[in-house]
Amino acid sequence: MSTITLYVLLAGVFSTVVGLILQAVGRAVFSHYKADDTKELAGVVGFRVSAIFGIAVGLIFGSTTAHYVETKKNLLEEARLMGTLYVLAANSPGIANAGAVQDNIRQYMKASVNDLDHPEAANETAEVTNQLLLKICRQMAPDADQSPERIWVKSEFQRSCAKLIDARGKKRIGTMEKHVTSPFWIFFIISFSFLAILVGVFEWRPINVIFSSLFYFAAGVTAMLIYAASDPYHDPGRISSAPLTQLLDRLDSLSDGR
């Protein structure tokens, strides 16, 4: 079982337990009032609050999912750019420092993998990694007195370098703050608690308990998915470094065979 699956299930169970407790509290509160009048009011108010709650959660869920998918796309783009830089350097035998550039690219990839696998230490190594990337770009700066073929290779190298610098910038900014912040979670907790207490107006019949438990469980699962997707660079929703790792293994094998 993956970490995120375990967290999602635990969140669903925890939410169900809390919801049933709040429902019992609501039952104790509403037992002092007329059942028919209270049920009618609970139905009207509950429908409106649940509609607002559902729309808000749905919008945030869609936003965080898009954010998570975009982050994974950026990782794939970063891997593609690294591969492009390596291919350009590896197929430029006429450039004296091409071998050193390839070695530095592999070192940069290892640093990038380490950033994803150990996000808690990424800030400490960020400056070193940034300097390594700039060094790679400077090593392939075009010279006017070189042949057109070498100028083209270095120009294409610089274009990919610029895109890679931009991709790294996006990743560094993305690690600094979660996509979903405190105001949403305050709204979520208040709305969830209010609805759970409101459901207490209904009788403790098996069908009512089953449907309310399903609602609590679904709310907990959705909340955990939103929480995980809002911060793709940290647990429990941390994206995998597999694309970079697989590319690095491939480049290392090519390097050993040259």
Rosetta blueprint (number, residue, H / E / L):
1 M L
2 S L
3 T H
4 I H
5 T H
6 L H
7 Y H
8 V H
9 L H
10 L H
11 A H
12 G H
13 V H
14 F H
15 S H
16 T H
17 V H
18 V H
19 G H
20 L H
21 I H
22 L H
23 Q H
24 A H
25 V H
26 G H
27 R H
28 A H
29 V H
30 F H
31 S L
32 H L
33 Y L
34 K L
35 A H
36 D H
37 D H
38 T H
39 K H
40 E H
41 L H
42 A H
43 G H
44 V H
45 V H
46 G H
47 F H
48 R H
49 V H
50 S H
51 A H
52 I H
53 F H
54 G H
55 I H
56 A H
57 V H
58 G H
59 L H
60 I H
61 F H
62 G H
63 S H
64 T H
65 T H
66 A H
67 H H
68 Y H
69 V H
70 E H
71 T H
72 K H
73 K H
74 N H
75 L H
76 L H
77 E H
78 E H
79 A H
80 R H
81 L H
82 M H
83 G H
84 T H
85 L H
86 Y H
87 V H
88 L H
89 A H
90 A H
91 N L
92 S L
93 P L
94 G L
95 I L
96 A L
97 N L
98 A H
99 G H
100 A H
101 V H
102 Q H
103 D H
104 N H
105 I H
106 R H
107 Q H
108 Y H
109 M H
110 K H
111 A H
112 S H
113 V H
114 N H
115 D H
116 L H
117 D H
118 H L
119 P H
120 E H
121 A H
122 A H
123 N H
124 E H
125 T H
126 A H
127 E H
128 V H
129 T H
130 N H
131 Q H
132 L H
133 L H
134 L H
135 K H
136 I H
137 C H
138 R H
139 Q H
140 M L
141 A L
142 P L
143 D L
144 A L
145 D L
146 Q L
147 S L
148 P H
149 E H
150 R H
151 I H
152 W H
153 V H
154 K H
155 S H
156 E H
157 F H
158 Q H
159 R H
160 S H
161 C H
162 A H
163 K H
164 L H
165 I H
166 D H
167 A H
168 R H
169 G H
170 K H
171 K H
172 R H
173 I H
174 G H
175 T L
176 M L
177 E L
178 K L
179 H L
180 V L
181 T L
182 S H
183 P H
184 F H
185 W H
186 I H
187 F H
188 F H
189 I H
190 I H
191 S H
192 F H
193 S H
194 F H
195 L H
196 A H
197 I H
198 L H
199 V H
200 G L
201 V L
202 F L
203 E L
204 W L
205 R L
206 P H
207 I H
208 N H
209 V H
210 I H
211 F H
212 S H
213 S H
214 L H
215 F H
216 Y H
217 F H
218 A H
219 A H
220 G H
221 V H
222 T H
223 A H
224 M H
225 L H
226 I H
227 Y H
228 A H
229 A H
230 S L
231 D L
232 P L
233 Y L
234 H L
235 D L
236 P L
237 G L
238 R L
239 I L
240 S L
241 S L
242 A H
243 P H
244 L H
245 T H
246 Q H
247 L H
248 L H
249 D H
250 R H
251 L H
252 D H
253 S H
254 L H
255 S H
256 D H
257 G H
258 R L
